[in-house]
Amino acid sequence: MIISSDSAKPIYVQIAEWIETEILNGNLKENDKVYSQYKLAEMFTINPATAAKGLNMLHEEKILYNKRGLGKFVTAEARMIITDKRKNRVLKGMLQEAALEAERLEVNEEELINMLHTIFKERKGDTK
């Protein structure tokens, strides 16, 4: 992932989302130490305070926890929290936009659902 200052999302949110994606992808697991604010600042060429803000956001959401003097670590509930958050915010928003566009294009509910089924089959390599 590339952090972009041109994005509408603040950089600290992009940092938090990158860490969330690392957790979802299995690159960071329960009780794994997360990169420090200084390492993140170095990796993405950003201010350490900005990186800290992203880490603190994840801490407030109970995705990360502190070990005094050692840094931030992934909580046992992190995957579940991230999955629920993204389902309810991101995926639901995308589906709402798709439903609106379908209405504008006069695509009915059944046709839209069939399109979604086709996409799932294609992603799994099932062409039946």
Secondary structure, DSSP 8 states (H G I E B T S, - for coil): ----TTSSS-HHHHHHHHHHHHHHTTSS-TT-B---HHHHHHHHT--HHHHHHHHHHHHHTTSEEEETTTEEEE-TTHHHHHHHHHIIIIIHHHHHHHHHHHHHTT--HHHHHHHHHHHHHHHHT---
